[in-house]
Amino acid sequence: MNPIFYKPENAWACDPFPFFKDGTYYIYYMLDWRQKGPDGQSVPSDGRTARMYLITTEDLLHFTEHGEMVPCGGQDQADTYLGTGTVAQALGRYHMFYTGYSPRRAAEGKQAMSVLHAVSDDLLRWEKVPTDTFTSPGGLFDPQDWKDPFFFWNDQAGEFWMLVCARLKTGPARRRGCTALCTSSDLTHWQARPEPFYAPGLFNDHDCGDLFRMGDWWYFLFSEYSERVTTRYRMARSPAGPWLTPAVDTCDGRGLYAAKTAGDGDTRYLFGWLSTRQASKDYQPWEFGGTMVIHELGQRPDGTLAFRAPGPVVRAFDAERPCTIRPGLGRSQISPQAVALDAAGSLACADAGPLPASCRIEATIVYQPGTHGCGLALRTSDDFESGYYIRLEPAQQRLVLDAWPRPNDQPFMIGLERPLPLEPDTPIRLTVLVEDTICVVYVNDETAMTARLYDLPAGHWGPFVQQGHARLSDLRLAQRSTRP
């Protein structure tokens, strides 16, 4: 059975830039073999550098691999290495603008990063247009930073706009990240605006920019690695801004990065990659590249974005298993598909049985005032001494992922936390997707948190409460059937 979350064989995926056409999502991405050359760039054993590849899907479940799309150039060319970009249809053809990097030019003190152009008639065969290559215009912008182009036709302005990840020449080094704006009438000649599109003076870089409209709002997404290493967003009534920062401006936690979007006109999805950890161990440093994870986007009444499990993925887990809940630690009252846990000043857990390697879990939680924590435990030992804990923390108004055993004096897995409004006596709906080392948590179809589970590959699952009282109902566990 094919995995829910895509990863290329013997390699890792990073920096996807999706495009939707006629019922199919074309997901271009950078394939990384993680073998490093003398200059630190990815060089596999066969001598090739990391490359731009393509997969397509019609249902977000089954992925067709199409191999390499745009080859890298030689050591003397602007595209010795490639980076992310954008694909769109315009002027009768498909156009791709993407990143080129030349280590040799960098060593010579020349401009090493470029925006490159390629064209196609079928989205599968691409022809480079080297004469359209352009670099940073200087001025306010650092000439050595010019990457991750995102272009679109701006109806309001009557011209093509391109957003480019750039950096300012002055200011604190880790806060110079900005997004430059270039304009064009023909997709060949680009003019960089002298002032940035967005320059808040907050981050080192605005990686993998994306801009789209849903309803009456425009959304500008970018990823940063100076404060939290995550994908953030801004919102405005116009593509020209002014850009507002929502109270919770992150799309996920530390696990998901470089996320960009595509949609069919009715539904829009966020495509990013879940990092791996060094040595495939919990609490070890995160690595570049990993496995592709997709969220479905929604809107709250105030226009802020909501993140939920994609409908096709939820429906793929179509073989529901009965939940037989047994007492574990502390006091519990158990009924079919529900359990009330009483843990005043203590801990109470219930056992819902073995957790499959691939499954979907759903539960509704209602906690009483004064409760310190509650949620779902995954891959627990028989005595509940070890396990992963998806924990709601009312006092801190957040969702965290905890694990035992854990090193040193960490309160939970650092970076795996999400701000979350929580109220007692109010139903909270959890949806959890698990597949091997991957775990994605959704709360109320609005908040997403993506994580890796390495050290504990198997165990039981069930509800728990810390210092309080909670009732968990509608507990469901479903697996994928073997039918096509």
C-alpha positions as CSV (number, residue, x, y, z in Angstrom):
1,M,0.0,0.0,0.0
2,N,1.4,3.4,-1.0
3,P,2.4,5.8,1.9
4,I,0.1,8.7,2.7
5,F,3.1,11.1,2.9
6,Y,5.4,11.2,-0.1
7,K,9.2,10.7,0.0
8,P,11.4,9.9,-2.9
9,E,13.1,6.5,-2.7
10,N,16.6,6.7,-1.1
11,A,16.4,10.5,-1.0
12,W,14.4,13.4,0.6
13,A,12.0,16.0,-0.6
14,C,12.2,19.7,0.1
15,D,10.9,23.1,-1.1
16,P,7.8,22.0,-3.1
17,F,6.2,24.5,-5.5
18,P,2.8,23.1,-6.6
19,F,0.6,24.0,-9.6
20,F,-2.9,22.8,-10.3
21,K,-4.2,22.1,-13.8
22,D,-7.2,20.1,-15.1
23,G,-7.7,18.0,-12.0
24,T,-4.0,17.3,-11.4
25,Y,-1.6,18.8,-8.9
26,Y,1.9,19.2,-10.4
27,I,4.3,19.3,-7.4
28,Y,7.8,20.4,-8.4
29,Y,10.3,20.0,-5.6
30,M,14.0,19.7,-4.9
31,L,15.2,16.1,-4.4
32,D,18.1,15.9,-1.9
33,W,20.5,12.9,-1.6
34,R,22.3,14.5,1.4
35,Q,25.8,13.7,0.3
36,K,27.9,16.8,0.7
37,G,30.7,18.0,-1.6
38,P,33.7,20.2,-0.6
39,D,31.6,23.3,-0.9
40,G,28.8,21.9,1.4
41,Q,26.3,21.4,-1.4
42,S,24.5,18.1,-2.0
43,V,26.5,15.8,-4.2
44,P,25.4,12.1,-4.5
45,S,27.8,9.3,-5.1
46,D,27.1,9.5,-8.9
47,G,28.4,13.0,-9.0
48,R,25.1,14.8,-9.7
49,T,24.0,17.7,-7.6
50,A,20.6,17.9,-5.9
51,R,18.0,18.3,-8.6
52,M,14.5,19.6,-9.4
53,Y,12.0,16.7,-9.7
54,L,8.2,16.4,-10.3
55,I,5.4,14.3,-8.9
56,T,1.8,14.5,-9.9
57,T,-1.4,13.5,-8.0
58,E,-5.1,13.7,-8.6
59,D,-6.2,12.7,-5.1
60,L,-3.3,13.7,-2.7
61,L,-2.9,10.0,-2.0
62,H,-1.3,8.4,-5.1
63,F,1.8,10.1,-6.5
64,T,3.3,9.5,-10.0
65,E,7.0,10.3,-10.3
66,H,8.1,12.0,-13.5
67,G,11.8,12.4,-12.7
68,E,14.0,15.3,-13.3
69,M,12.5,18.4,-14.8
70,V,15.2,21.1,-15.3
71,P,18.8,19.9,-15.2
72,C,21.5,21.9,-13.5
73,G,24.1,23.7,-15.5
74,G,27.9,23.5,-15.5
75,Q,30.4,24.9,-13.1
76,D,30.7,28.1,-15.1
77,Q,27.0,28.7,-15.4
78,A,24.5,30.5,-13.2
79,D,22.5,27.3,-12.5
80,T,25.2,25.0,-11.1
81,Y,22.7,24.4,-8.3
82,L,18.9,25.0,-8.5
83,G,16.4,26.1,-5.9
84,T,12.6,26.6,-5.6
85,G,10.4,28.8,-7.7
86,T,6.9,29.1,-9.2
87,V,5.0,27.6,-12.2
88,A,2.1,29.4,-13.8
89,Q,0.3,29.6,-17.1
90,A,0.6,32.9,-19.0
91,L,1.0,34.3,-22.5
92,G,0.0,31.0,-24.1
93,R,2.6,28.8,-22.4
94,Y,3.6,27.5,-19.0
95,H,6.4,29.5,-17.3
96,M,8.7,28.5,-14.5
97,F,10.9,31.0,-12.6
98,Y,13.3,29.4,-10.2
99,T,16.6,29.9,-8.4
100,G,20.1,29.4,-9.7
101,Y,23.3,29.4,-7.6
102,S,26.9,29.4,-8.8
103,P,29.6,28.5,-6.2
104,R,32.3,29.6,-8.6
105,R,30.8,33.0,-9.0
106,A,30.5,33.3,-5.3
107,A,34.2,32.4,-4.9
108,E,35.1,35.1,-7.4
109,G,33.1,37.7,-5.6
110,K,30.4,37.9,-8.3
111,Q,26.7,37.7,-7.9
112,A,26.1,34.0,-7.2
113,M,22.2,33.9,-7.0
114,S,20.0,34.4,-10.0
115,V,16.4,34.2,-11.0
116,L,16.1,31.8,-14.0
117,H,13.3,31.2,-16.6
118,A,12.1,28.1,-18.3
119,V,9.0,27.4,-20.6
120,S,6.9,24.4,-21.4
121,D,3.9,23.4,-23.4
122,D,2.9,20.4,-21.3
123,L,4.4,20.9,-17.8
124,L,6.6,17.9,-18.3
125,R,9.3,19.1,-20.8
126,W,11.0,22.3,-20.0
127,E,13.2,24.6,-22.1
128,K,15.6,27.0,-20.4
129,V,15.6,30.6,-21.5
130,P,19.1,31.7,-20.3
131,T,18.8,35.2,-21.8
132,D,16.0,36.0,-19.2
133,T,18.3,35.4,-16.2
134,F,18.6,38.3,-13.8
135,T,20.2,39.1,-10.5
136,S,19.8,41.5,-7.6
137,P,19.7,45.1,-8.8
138,G,21.7,46.3,-5.8
139,G,20.5,49.6,-4.3
140,L,18.9,48.7,-1.0
141,F,19.4,45.0,-1.7
142,D,22.4,42.8,-1.0
143,P,23.7,41.7,-4.4
144,Q,24.4,38.1,-3.1
145,D,20.9,37.3,-2.0
146,W,18.2,36.8,-4.7
147,K,16.2,33.6,-4.8
148,D,12.8,31.8,-4.5
149,P,10.9,33.8,-7.1
150,F,7.1,33.8,-7.0
151,F,5.3,35.4,-10.0
152,F,1.7,36.0,-10.9
153,W,-0.5,38.3,-13.1
154,N,-1.7,41.2,-11.0
155,D,-5.1,42.2,-12.4
156,Q,-5.2,45.4,-10.2
157,A,-1.8,46.6,-11.5
158,G,-2.2,45.3,-15.0
159,E,1.2,43.6,-15.1
160,F,3.1,40.6,-13.9
161,W,4.5,40.8,-10.3
162,M,7.4,38.7,-9.0
163,L,8.2,38.4,-5.3
164,V,11.9,37.6,-4.6
165,C,13.5,36.5,-1.4
166,A,16.2,39.1,-0.8
167,R,18.2,40.8,2.0
168,L,18.9,44.4,2.8
169,K,22.4,45.7,2.9
170,T,22.1,47.4,6.3
171,G,20.6,46.6,9.7
172,P,21.2,43.8,12.2
173,A,22.5,40.8,10.2
174,R,19.8,38.4,11.2
175,R,17.0,40.9,10.6
176,R,17.8,42.0,7.0
177,G,15.5,39.5,5.3
178,C,13.0,41.1,3.0
179,T,10.8,40.4,-0.1
180,A,11.7,42.4,-3.2
181,L,9.1,43.2,-5.9
182,C,9.8,43.0,-9.6
183,T,7.3,43.9,-12.4
184,S,7.1,42.9,-16.1
185,S,4.7,43.1,-19.0
186,D,6.2,40.2,-21.0
187,L,7.9,37.8,-18.6
188,T,11.2,38.6,-20.2
189,H,12.1,42.0,-19.0
190,W,11.8,42.5,-15.2
191,Q,12.2,45.8,-13.4
192,A,12.9,45.7,-9.7
193,R,11.1,48.2,-7.6
194,P,13.5,50.3,-5.5
195,E,11.6,49.7,-2.3
196,P,10.9,46.2,-0.8
197,F,7.5,44.6,-1.1
198,Y,7.8,43.6,2.6
199,A,10.6,44.3,5.0
200,P,9.6,44.1,8.6
201,G,13.1,43.9,10.0
202,L,12.4,40.7,11.9
203,F,13.9,37.7,10.1
204,N,17.1,36.5,8.4
205,D,15.3,35.5,5.2
206,H,11.8,35.2,3.7
207,D,12.2,31.8,2.1
208,C,9.8,30.3,-0.4
209,G,7.3,33.2,-0.7
210,D,3.8,32.6,-1.8
211,L,0.8,34.9,-2.5
212,F,-2.8,33.9,-3.0
213,R,-6.4,35.1,-2.6
214,M,-9.2,33.4,-0.7
215,G,-12.5,35.3,-0.5
216,D,-11.9,39.0,0.3
217,W,-8.4,38.4,1.7
218,W,-4.9,38.1,0.2
219,Y,-2.3,36.0,2.0
220,F,1.4,36.3,1.8
221,L,3.4,33.3,3.1
222,F,7.1,32.9,3.7
223,S,9.4,30.7,5.8
224,E,12.0,32.0,8.2
225,Y,14.8,30.3,10.1
226,S,16.0,33.0,12.4
227,E,13.4,33.0,15.1
228,R,11.4,29.8,14.9
229,V,12.2,28.0,11.6
230,T,8.7,27.8,10.4
231,T,6.2,29.1,7.7
232,R,4.4,32.3,8.6
233,Y,1.8,34.4,6.9
234,R,0.4,37.9,6.6
235,M,-3.0,39.1,5.3
236,A,-4.3,42.1,3.5
237,R,-7.2,43.3,1.4
238,S,-5.0,44.0,-1.6
239,P,-1.9,42.3,-3.0
240,A,-0.1,45.7,-2.4
241,G,-0.9,45.6,1.4
242,P,-0.8,46.9,4.0
243,W,0.1,43.5,5.5
244,L,-1.4,42.6,8.8
245,T,0.1,40.1,11.2
246,P,-2.5,37.8,12.8
247,A,-2.3,37.0,16.4
248,V,-1.1,33.5,15.5
249,D,0.9,33.9,12.3
250,T,2.4,30.5,12.0
251,C,1.0,27.7,9.8
252,D,2.5,24.8,11.8
253,G,5.3,24.2,14.2
254,R,9.0,23.5,13.8
255,G,8.5,20.2,11.9
256,L,7.0,21.7,8.7
257,Y,9.0,24.1,6.5
258,A,9.0,25.9,3.2
259,A,5.3,25.5,2.6
260,K,3.6,26.9,-0.5
261,T,0.0,26.5,-1.8
262,A,-2.1,25.5,-4.8
263,G,-5.8,25.1,-5.3
264,D,-8.5,24.0,-7.7
265,G,-10.7,27.1,-7.3
266,D,-12.7,25.5,-4.5
267,T,-10.2,24.0,-2.1
268,R,-6.6,25.1,-1.4
269,Y,-3.8,23.1,0.1
270,L,-0.6,23.9,1.8
271,F,2.4,21.7,0.6
272,G,5.5,21.6,2.8
273,W,8.1,19.2,4.1
274,L,8.5,17.5,7.5
275,S,12.1,17.5,8.5
276,T,13.9,14.4,9.7
277,R,16.1,14.4,12.8
278,Q,19.8,13.4,12.9
279,A,20.4,9.7,13.5
280,S,16.6,9.2,13.4
281,K,16.3,10.0,17.1
282,D,13.9,12.1,19.1
283,Y,15.4,15.3,20.4
284,Q,18.3,15.3,18.0
285,P,18.8,18.3,15.7
286,W,16.5,18.8,12.7
287,E,17.8,18.2,9.2
288,F,17.2,19.8,5.9
289,G,14.7,18.0,3.8
290,G,12.3,15.1,4.6
291,T,8.8,14.0,3.7
292,M,6.1,15.9,2.0
293,V,3.1,16.8,4.2
294,I,-0.1,18.5,3.0
295,H,-2.7,20.5,4.9
296,E,-6.1,21.7,3.7
297,L,-6.7,25.5,4.1
298,G,-9.8,27.1,5.5
299,Q,-10.8,30.6,6.8
300,R,-12.1,31.7,10.1
301,P,-14.8,34.4,10.2
302,D,-12.1,37.1,10.8
303,G,-10.2,36.0,7.8
304,T,-7.3,34.2,9.6
305,L,-6.3,30.9,8.1
306,A,-7.3,27.5,9.4
307,F,-5.5,24.3,8.8
308,R,-7.2,20.9,8.7
309,A,-6.6,17.3,7.5
310,P,-7.1,17.0,3.7
311,G,-10.5,15.4,3.0
312,P,-9.1,12.8,0.6
313,V,-6.5,11.7,3.3
314,V,-9.2,11.5,6.0
315,R,-11.4,9.4,3.8
316,A,-8.6,7.1,2.9
317,F,-8.7,5.7,6.5
318,D,-12.0,4.0,5.8
319,A,-11.7,0.8,7.9
320,E,-12.8,1.8,11.4
321,R,-11.7,-0.5,14.2
322,P,-13.7,-0.7,17.5
323,C,-12.1,0.9,20.5
324,T,-12.0,-1.3,23.5
325,I,-11.1,1.0,26.4
326,R,-9.7,-0.4,29.6
327,P,-8.7,1.2,32.9
328,G,-5.1,2.2,33.1
329,L,-3.8,4.6,35.8
330,G,-6.0,6.5,38.2
331,R,-9.8,6.7,38.3
332,S,-11.9,6.3,35.2
333,Q,-15.5,5.7,34.2
334,I,-15.7,3.9,30.8
335,S,-18.5,3.5,28.4
336,P,-18.5,2.6,24.7
337,Q,-16.2,5.0,22.8
338,A,-16.0,7.4,25.8
339,V,-14.1,7.7,29.1
340,A,-14.3,10.1,32.0
341,L,-11.0,10.6,33.8
342,D,-10.7,11.9,37.4
343,A,-7.2,13.0,38.3
344,A,-7.5,15.7,40.9
345,G,-3.9,16.5,41.8
346,S,-2.7,13.4,39.9
347,L,-2.6,11.6,36.6
348,A,-5.2,9.3,35.0
349,C,-4.8,7.3,31.8
350,A,-6.9,4.8,29.9
351,D,-5.8,2.1,27.5
352,A,-7.5,2.0,24.1
353,G,-5.3,-0.9,22.8
354,P,-2.4,-1.3,20.3
355,L,-1.7,1.6,18.0
356,P,-1.3,0.6,14.3
357,A,1.7,1.9,12.4
358,S,-0.6,3.8,10.1
359,C,-4.0,5.1,11.3
360,R,-6.3,8.0,11.9
361,I,-7.5,8.8,15.5
362,E,-10.4,11.1,16.4
363,A,-11.6,12.2,19.8
364,T,-13.7,14.9,21.4
365,I,-12.3,16.3,24.7
366,V,-14.2,18.4,27.3
367,Y,-12.2,19.3,30.3
368,Q,-13.4,21.0,33.5
369,P,-12.1,24.2,35.1
370,G,-8.7,23.9,36.8
371,T,-7.5,21.0,34.6
372,H,-3.7,21.3,34.0
373,G,-3.5,19.0,31.0
374,C,-5.3,16.4,28.9
375,G,-5.2,14.7,25.5
376,L,-4.1,11.5,23.8
377,A,-1.1,9.3,24.5
378,L,0.5,7.4,21.7
379,R,2.8,4.3,21.7
380,T,2.7,3.9,25.4
381,S,4.3,1.1,27.3
382,D,2.2,-1.3,29.3
383,D,2.9,0.6,32.5
384,F,2.5,4.0,30.9
385,E,6.1,4.9,31.8
386,S,7.0,5.7,28.2
387,G,5.0,7.2,25.3
388,Y,4.2,10.3,23.3
389,Y,1.6,12.7,24.7
390,I,-0.5,15.1,22.6
391,R,-1.2,17.5,25.4
392,L,-3.6,20.4,25.7
393,E,-2.4,22.9,28.3
394,P,-5.3,25.3,29.3
395,A,-3.2,27.5,31.6
396,Q,-0.7,28.1,28.8
397,Q,-3.3,28.2,26.0
398,R,-1.3,25.8,23.8
399,L,-0.9,22.4,22.3
400,V,2.4,20.5,22.8
401,L,3.9,17.2,22.0
402,D,5.6,15.5,25.0
403,A,7.6,12.3,25.2
404,W,8.9,10.0,27.9
405,P,11.7,9.2,28.3
406,R,13.2,12.6,27.5
407,P,16.6,14.1,28.0
408,N,17.6,16.7,30.6
409,D,14.9,19.0,31.9
410,Q,12.8,19.7,28.8
411,P,9.1,20.3,29.4
412,F,8.2,18.9,26.0
413,M,9.7,18.6,22.5
414,I,11.0,22.1,21.9
415,G,9.5,23.7,18.8
416,L,6.5,21.3,18.8
417,E,4.0,23.6,20.3
418,R,1.1,25.6,18.9
419,P,-0.9,28.5,20.4
420,L,-4.4,27.3,21.0
421,P,-7.5,29.0,22.5
422,L,-8.9,26.7,25.1
423,E,-12.0,27.0,27.3
424,P,-13.3,24.6,29.9
425,D,-16.6,22.8,29.3
426,T,-16.2,23.4,25.6
427,P,-15.7,20.5,23.1
428,I,-12.3,20.2,21.5
429,R,-12.0,17.9,18.5
430,L,-8.7,16.2,17.8
431,T,-7.8,14.4,14.5
432,V,-4.4,12.6,14.5
433,L,-2.8,11.0,11.5
434,V,0.0,8.5,12.2
435,E,2.2,6.8,9.6
436,D,5.5,5.2,10.8
437,T,7.6,8.1,12.1
438,I,5.2,10.8,11.1
439,C,2.5,12.3,13.3
440,V,0.2,15.2,12.3
441,V,-2.2,16.6,14.8
442,Y,-5.2,18.8,13.9
443,V,-7.4,20.6,16.5
444,N,-10.9,21.8,15.7
445,D,-10.0,21.7,12.0
446,E,-8.1,25.0,12.6
447,T,-4.7,24.2,14.1
448,A,-2.0,21.9,12.7
449,M,1.2,20.5,14.3
450,T,3.5,18.1,12.4
451,A,6.1,15.9,14.2
452,R,8.4,12.9,14.0
453,L,8.1,9.9,16.4
454,Y,11.4,8.0,16.3
455,D,12.4,6.4,19.6
456,L,9.1,4.6,20.3
457,P,8.1,2.7,17.2
458,A,5.1,0.8,18.8
459,G,2.8,0.6,21.8
460,H,-0.7,1.4,22.9
461,W,-2.7,4.5,22.8
462,G,-5.4,6.2,24.9
463,P,-6.7,9.3,26.7
464,F,-5.0,10.9,29.7
465,V,-5.6,13.8,32.2
466,Q,-3.2,15.6,34.4
467,Q,-4.4,17.3,37.6
468,G,-8.0,17.7,36.6
469,H,-11.1,16.2,35.1
470,A,-12.0,15.5,31.5
471,R,-14.3,13.4,29.4
472,L,-13.1,12.1,26.0
473,S,-15.9,10.8,23.7
474,D,-16.3,9.7,20.1
475,L,-13.0,8.0,20.2
476,R,-12.4,6.4,16.8
477,L,-9.5,4.6,15.2
478,A,-9.5,3.9,11.5
479,Q,-7.0,2.2,9.2
480,R,-6.8,2.1,5.4
481,S,-8.5,-0.8,3.8
482,T,-6.8,-2.9,1.2
483,R,-9.3,-2.0,-1.5
484,P,-7.9,0.3,-4.3
